[in-house]
């Protein structure tokens, strides 16, 4: 017996037996999300047009996102408690909390990103969630974070469960914690805000500042204390090490995948690359258990394309680093590629350990230092310097610095970063005002003129 959702699930890498066995759970999840037969007819057409379904590995990546959606919306029915963290999130705390808990006891992740990559990328139906948030305390036109609107709308519509604990990323985005405070007042869940300090002297060479590490580390330890109080889960170095072991295989495959993306011609669209790489940002569950297998298939298929010289753009096309690819609307990345750009998502590496950095007394301080060394959680200068290093390392032709007008850390440093990259590397940089979560006001068509002009500039330089 088949159902209206079978076609889409098969398109997204599900096997017949898996669908048949999971029907009660699948139907319960789709009902809770509010998806009916017409949504699946549209979604099949959308996925076929917007995603590289010829790649089995890519279909398996979409399957992981859908499984994570099922686990999220049914978490309370499954007897799990929920811990939500924000995006962007430093590496470690979420995975350590999951690793320290009893197996199957917690759903830990970023629900906003899960909804973007499923309701947005797969169903093209994120707008009702955003509209629900706009009627629930986060109105349009006020420069409020659209990613937080996704979480707000998901709760308002009853799609995602009210969490047992929320941790807000005040170490990067103050608006996330403010939105979480609003949701705390509405739903009464416990919220813990982890603060940091992005202030820094421009040109400051060292990433190690004792006062920053001490403060940020104490904030992370405060989170772990709250986890112990609210959930009865003890997060320690042993749990962190266990989490890192679990992530080793996934990180290895992401590294292999990233290396393959440097081929000319570019073998895979930035749409697919972003969906694969962002698995690690939003999930401590399915991405850990299912991710390595899917990425192994994907890497094998991409290598076959590289060996055959097959690409999504012409060989020799200007290679452009796009630091913030759209999360929910694949049409924007496709527009850039149709303009003749080989668009690649940038992975910013950490700075090398500094000789004067001590052995840290607590897990929180160790995680704080690991995060600050990426530059993004250090300062605007740290961000610019790390992006400069990425530009040099990847030997690219241009940069699209897509900054969100409603994100202060990105918007305030947007043109500073542009000038810094151009001055230090000589690589042309387009500062492009976007919204990577909500494309209603920043659609592919509205951005096309500036991107096409930038592509002409880069092609002229290569000629």
Secondary structure, 3 states (H helix, E strand, C coil): CCCCCHHHHHHCCCCHHHHHHCHHHHHHHHHHHCCCHHHHHHHHHHHHHHCCCCCHHHHHHHHHHHHHHHHHHCCCCCCCEEEEECCCCCCCHHHHHHHHCCCCCEEEECHHHHHHHHHHCCCCCCHHHHHHHHCCCCCCCCCCCHHHHHHHHHHHCCCCCCCCEEEECCCCCHHHHHHHHHHHHHHCCEEEECCCCCCCCCCCCCCCCHHHHHHHHHHHHHHHHHHHHHHCCCCCHHHHHHHHHHHHHHHHHHHHHHHHCCCCCCCCCHHHHHHHHCHHHHECCHHHHCHHHHHHHHHHHHHHHHHHCCCCCCCCCCEEEECCCCCCCHHHHHHHHHCCCEEEECCCCCCCCCCCCCCCCCHHHHHHHHHHCCCCCCCHHHHHHHHHHHHHHHCCCEEEEEEECCCHHHHHCHHHHHHHHHHHHCCEEEEEEECCCCCCCCCHHHHHHHHHHHHHHHHHHHC
